[in-house]
């Protein structure tokens, strides 16, 4: 009886060894271990929200999406600033066109006061017609002479 138990124990050990080897070989055949892939770069936002006071300049500022100045925020463009606006494929859902816009919502402010020697320029980045313009929404639109 004792010899019978030894044979069963040897057979069980042999079966476990074969199953372990089969599992190992199956994992080896599946190829190289899969490396984690970096996530694709995030898509640029459809628009940039300015909800706190923000200053641009006095150098070149590049705009690549609609800019929305929210209620209570002020976008100040310093003298000597050139704002270059490049075309975009992500239109602002509330926009007038597929071209980039700078939108000032009611209660928001855009302050851009240049001088004769330090002008402020808003221009298309590469060719004319790449942006729609500046929209002032609400009844608070006004300017300083």
C-alpha positions as CSV (number, residue, x, y, z in Angstrom):
1,X,0.0,0.0,0.0
2,X,2.9,2.3,0.8
3,X,4.4,1.9,-2.7
4,X,1.0,2.7,-4.2
5,X,0.9,6.1,-2.4
6,X,4.4,6.9,-3.5
7,X,3.5,6.2,-7.2
8,X,0.4,8.4,-6.8
9,X,2.5,11.2,-5.3
10,X,5.1,11.0,-8.1
11,X,2.3,11.0,-10.7
12,X,0.6,14.0,-9.1
13,X,4.0,15.9,-9.0
14,X,4.7,15.0,-12.6
15,X,1.2,16.2,-13.7
16,X,1.6,19.5,-11.8
17,X,5.1,20.0,-13.4
18,X,3.6,19.4,-16.9
19,X,0.8,21.8,-16.3
20,X,3.2,24.4,-15.0
21,X,5.5,23.9,-18.0
22,X,2.5,24.2,-20.4
23,X,1.3,27.4,-18.8
24,X,4.8,28.9,-19.0
25,X,5.2,27.9,-22.7
26,X,1.8,29.4,-23.5
27,X,2.8,32.7,-22.0
28,X,6.1,32.6,-23.8
29,X,4.4,32.0,-27.2
30,X,2.1,35.0,-26.7
31,X,5.1,37.2,-27.6
32,X,6.9,39.9,-25.9
33,X,5.4,41.2,-22.7
34,X,3.1,44.1,-23.6
35,X,4.6,47.4,-22.7
36,X,2.3,50.1,-21.5
37,X,1.7,52.6,-24.3
38,X,1.8,56.3,-23.7
39,X,-1.6,57.9,-24.0
40,X,-2.1,59.9,-27.1
41,X,-1.4,63.6,-26.6
42,X,-4.6,65.4,-25.5
43,X,-6.5,67.2,-28.2
44,X,-6.4,70.9,-27.8
45,X,-9.5,72.4,-26.3
46,X,-12.2,73.6,-28.6
47,X,-11.7,77.0,-26.9
48,X,-9.7,78.7,-24.2
49,X,-11.6,80.1,-21.2
50,X,-10.3,83.1,-19.4
51,X,-12.1,83.3,-16.1
52,X,-9.5,85.2,-14.1
53,X,-7.6,88.4,-14.9
54,X,-5.0,87.6,-17.6
55,X,-2.3,89.7,-19.3
56,X,-0.9,89.1,-22.8
57,X,2.4,90.6,-24.0
58,X,4.4,92.6,-24.6
59,X,5.8,90.0,-27.0
60,X,4.2,87.8,-29.6
61,X,1.2,85.9,-28.4
62,X,0.0,82.8,-30.4
63,X,-3.7,81.9,-30.3
64,X,-4.7,78.5,-31.8
65,X,-8.3,78.2,-30.5
66,X,-11.3,80.4,-29.7
67,X,-10.7,82.6,-26.6
68,X,-13.7,83.3,-24.3
69,X,-13.4,86.0,-21.7
70,X,-15.9,85.1,-19.0
71,X,-18.0,87.3,-16.7
72,X,-15.8,89.0,-14.1
73,X,-12.5,88.4,-16.0
74,X,-10.3,90.9,-17.8
75,X,-8.0,90.1,-20.7
76,X,-5.4,92.9,-20.8
77,X,-3.2,93.2,-24.0
78,X,-0.1,95.2,-23.2
79,X,1.3,97.9,-25.6
80,X,3.9,96.3,-28.0
81,X,2.0,93.0,-28.3
82,X,1.4,91.2,-31.5
83,X,-1.4,88.6,-31.3
84,X,-1.1,86.0,-34.0
85,X,-4.1,83.9,-34.6
86,X,-3.8,80.5,-36.4
87,X,-6.7,78.6,-37.9
88,X,-8.4,75.9,-35.9
89,X,-10.5,72.9,-36.6
90,X,-12.3,73.0,-33.3
91,X,-14.9,75.8,-33.5
92,X,-16.5,77.2,-30.4
93,X,-20.0,75.7,-30.3
94,X,-21.6,79.1,-29.8
95,X,-19.4,80.8,-32.4
96,X,-20.4,82.6,-35.5
97,X,-18.1,80.7,-37.8
98,X,-15.5,77.9,-38.0
99,X,-12.8,80.6,-37.8
100,X,-11.2,81.5,-34.5
101,X,-12.8,84.3,-32.5
102,X,-12.0,86.2,-29.3
103,X,-15.3,86.4,-27.5
104,X,-15.9,88.7,-24.6
105,X,-19.0,87.6,-22.7
106,X,-21.3,90.0,-20.8
107,X,-19.4,91.1,-17.7
108,X,-16.0,90.2,-19.2
109,X,-13.5,92.9,-20.4
110,X,-10.9,93.2,-23.1
111,X,-8.4,96.0,-22.5
112,X,-6.0,96.8,-25.3
113,X,-4.6,100.3,-25.3
114,X,-1.5,100.7,-27.4
115,X,0.6,103.8,-28.1
116,X,2.0,105.4,-31.3
117,X,5.4,103.7,-30.6
118,X,4.1,100.5,-29.0
119,X,1.1,99.4,-31.1
120,X,-1.1,96.3,-30.5
121,X,-1.7,94.1,-33.5
122,X,-4.2,91.3,-34.0
123,X,-3.3,89.4,-37.1
124,X,-3.7,86.0,-38.9
125,X,-0.8,83.8,-38.2
126,X,0.0,82.7,-41.7
127,X,-2.4,84.1,-44.2
128,X,-5.2,86.6,-44.2
129,X,-8.7,85.3,-43.2
130,X,-7.6,82.8,-40.6
131,X,-9.7,84.3,-37.9
132,X,-13.2,85.8,-37.5
133,X,-12.5,88.7,-35.2
134,X,-13.4,90.0,-31.8
135,X,-17.0,89.7,-30.5
136,X,-18.2,91.7,-27.6
137,X,-21.4,90.2,-26.3
138,X,-24.1,91.9,-24.2
139,X,-24.9,95.6,-23.6
140,X,-21.7,96.6,-21.9
141,X,-19.7,97.0,-25.1
142,X,-17.8,100.2,-25.1
143,X,-14.4,101.6,-25.8
144,X,-12.0,104.3,-24.8
145,X,-10.9,106.9,-27.2
